[in-house]
């Protein structure tokens, strides 16, 4: 006798699930971007350290002021590139935090809707059980009256 009643806010729940899925994708993309930027910074730092070691090893061979100036300019440019990459990492980290907060909000909203659905389903089942009990009582009364 118990028929299944559709959740009245089914479309809202579907929207919340889709929004959470999109937020997860955005968060994953932001995390990948941050990881890539960190990897690039580490690679550039290793390259700069290797070049500094090469410069130190070859410093005695450099006699020209022009060569020394070229190395100095190169290292200054490398330091600036590393600072720019570090700033980019900080920016990407802030973007990741924003994405994390948006994902957390979307997940919370979806869970609220799911809890509402569970409560409405439980209330519906309770109501159906009550109606069924009333019907069985009525049948019992009618049978007793026929005897």
Secondary structure, DSSP 8 states (H G I E B T S, - for coil): -------TTHHHHHHHHHHHHHHHHHHHHHHHHHHHHHHHHHHHHHHHHHHHHHHHHHGGG---HHHHHHHHHHHHHHHHHHHHHHHHHHHHHHHHHHHHHHHHHHHHHHHHHHHHHHHHHHHHHHHHHHHHHHHHHHHHHHHHHH-
